[in-house]
């Protein structure tokens, strides 16, 4: 499976987009089945000549003998997501930062993106209809991304209460400070009920879920070691403010399906250390 990473080129898009990646195979008998893991980012993918089946925590791609382009978006899932791809695949993905996609859609995140994964239909009109075939009219990924960026620039808009929302994200992802939800409510001058509603509408997850994923992703960065160096899981838990080792193990079992030691033995890391997956046998 050829997964390629591409940085954001247009500086106007850098506040909203983390990176792009492409996944491609021309082999007729290509097949891969893998697990993806919860993330704070929102991938939005363009997929050529495929039928996609969505079920709870599983997405299956199948090549079809009909020209089409599907656009799918990944929500804020809190368990491992199984991905099954059969046949040739050609996929280009935009990976939005938290809140990033909100600047390019007219409705709320929760209305535009399914909880786990689903078809994305928020972009409509002649400009978008023209973009889709143009993306796959070239084999050069850099050209594809340039076309996507030119479209995205035309879609940027302000979001309501943007400063407040970014403050909420900053507080929820500050693992070193590790504020409680009650403390965050006091700082932002909202009730827990309002904070929950805001997070679900604009981030696709409750504050507790978002904070849990943030802690998990922080621990993945803390665990980055040169090959061959053993991970100290006690220190890993302390670095990411898990209360104790049992808290670390419980979080990893929920978010990855494995204990921390089994998880790190089973994963593959691609696309400049941005794409973490576990290939299933």
N, C-alpha and C positions, 0 to 999 in steps of 0.2 A: 504494500500500500504506500503510494507516494504522497506524503503530506508535506506541503511546502508553506513556509511562513513568509509574510510580506508586511513590512512596516507601513504605517500611514504616511502618505506623501504630502497631502495638503494640510498645512498648519492650522487652517480653520476647522478641520475635522478632528484634530488631535485631542481636544477636550472631551470628545464623545466616543471615539473609537480607539480600542486598544491595539488591534492588529487585524490582518486578514490571513486566511489560510485557504489552500486549495487541496482537494483530494481527487486523485485521478488514477484510473486504470482502464486500459483498452482491451484487456483480456476477456474473452467471451465466457470463460469459466471462473472468473474472479469471484471469490467469496471470502468474506470476513465477518466474524461475529465477535463483538467486543463490548465492554462496559465503559461508559463515560460517567464522570463523577460530578456531584454538585459544584456549582461555580457561581460567583457573583456577577460574572459577565453574561451577556445575552448574545449568543450566536444567531445570525440570520443568514440562511443559506439559499443559494440559487442552484437548482439541481436539474440537469438536462435528461430528457427522455426517460423518465422514471415514474413509477407508481409508488406511492408511499403509504404504508398502513400504520396508523397510530393506535396503540393500545396503552394501558397503564404501564409506564416504565419500560416500554419497548417500542422501537421504531424500526420498521423493515422497509428497505429500498429494493425495488425490483426493476430491472431494465424492461422497457416495453417497446414494441415495434410501432411507435407512434411519436411524432415529434411534439414535444411539449416541454415547458419549463415550469417547474414548481418552485415556490418560495416558501420555505418553512422557517419557523422561529422556535427557539428553545426557551422554555420558561424557567422558573426558579424551582427546579425539582429538588427534593430532599432525600432521595434514595438513589442508588446506582441506576443508570438508564442503559438498557441493552440496545445496541445498534446492530442490525443484521443487514448486510449489503450483498446482493447477488447479481452478478453480471457486470458489464462495463459501467463505470461510474465517472461522472464529471461534475464536480461540485466546487463552487466558489462561495466562501463564507466571510461575512463581516462580523467581527466580534466587538460588540458594543460594550463600553464600560457601564457600571451601574448608573442608571438614569439616562444613559446616552441615547437610547432609542427614543425616549420621550421627546427629544428635540426634533424628531423627524416624522412624528405621527400626530394626527388631529384628535384622536380619542385617547383615553388613558391606557397605560401599559396593560392593565388587567383585562381590558376589552380587546386589545390588539394581539395579545400573546396568550396561548393556552398555558395552564399551570405546568404541564410537563413539556409537551411538544405538539405543534400543530401547524396547519397551513396558515400563512400570513397573507392577509388580503387588504391591509390598510393603505397600500399604495395603489392608486388607480389613475387612469387618465392616459392620454396619448403619449406623453413624455415617457412614462414608465413602460407602456406597451411597446414603444420603440426600443427602449433600453434592453429588454429581455433578449430578443434575438441577437442584438449587437454584441452582448457579452460573449455568447458562444459562437459568434461568426469568426472569431480569431482563436488561435491556439495559444497565443502569448498571454500568460497570466498578468504580466505587468500592464498590458493594454486593457485587459478585462477590468482590472482594478482602477485604472485611470477613468474608464467609462463610468464605473460605479461612483467614483468620487465626484465626477462632474455632475452626475444626477443628484447625489446627496447634498452638494452645495446649494442646489436650488430648493431643497426641502427644509433647510434649517429654520427653526422658529423658536421663539421664547416659550418657556413653560411657566405656568402659574405657580407662584410661590417657590421659584427655583432656588433662591438662596436658602430658604428654610429646608427644602428637600436635601440639598447638598450638605447642609449642616447635620441633618439626621443621619445621612450615609456616613459622614465623617465620624460621628460619635459611635455609631454601631460598629464600625470597622476599626476603631482605636483599641486594638487588643491589649496594648501596654497599659492603658488607663482602665480598661475593662469596666466601664460604667454599667450599672444595672438599668433595666428598662425604666424603673421608677426615677432614677437620677436623670436619665435622658429626657423624660417627660418634664421634670422640673426645669432643666436647662432650656428646653424649647418652648416651655409654657403651654403645653397641651396635656390633655388627659390621656391615660393609657388607651382608652377606646379610640380617641382621635388618632393617636400615633399608629395604632394597628390598622385603622382604615386607610390612612395615608400610605403606609408601607405596602399594604396589599394592592392598592390602586396603582401606585407608581413604581413599585419594585417587584410586585408579583409574589411577595412572601410576607409573613408576619415579622415583626421586629425580632422575635425570639429565633425564628427560622433563619433570618438574614444574618443575625449575629453568630449563630451556630456555624453557618457555612463560612463566614468570615474567619472564625477561629480555626476551622479545618484548613482553609486555604493558607492562612498564616503559618500553620504547622508544616504544610508541604514545603513552603519556602525555607523554613527553619531547618528542615530535614535535608536540604540540598547539600550533598557531600560529594567530593571526588570519588570516582568509582573505587570500590574496595575498602572504603572507610566505613566502619560499622556505626549505625545510628544509635545514639543513647536516648532511649525512649523516655526515661525519667526526665532528662534535660529537655527533650522535645516538648513534653507536657508543660514543664515550667516556663519555657520560652514563650509558649502560646497561651499561658494563663489558664490551663486546665487545672481544676481544683486538686486532682490527684491522678494517679495512673489509671484507676478504675474509670474516672470521668473520661480520660483520653480514649480508653478502649471502648467504652460505651458509645462515644461519639463516632469513632471510626467504624464500628459495627453497623451503626445506623446509616452513615453516609457512604460507606464503601462496601458493606457486606462482609468485611474481614477485620481481623485484629490488625493493629498497626504493623506488626512484624510481617504478617502474611501479605498485607496490602503492598508494602514496599518491595517485597520479593516478586510480586506478580505483575507489576506495572511496566509499561513502556512509555518513554517520554520522547515526543517528537516536536517538530515545528519550533525550534529554538526554545525548548523547555516549556512551551505553552500548552501542548496537547498531551494530556496524560490519559492513558487507556490501559485496560486489562483485556488482552485477547483471550477469548473463551475457546476451549478445546472442542 
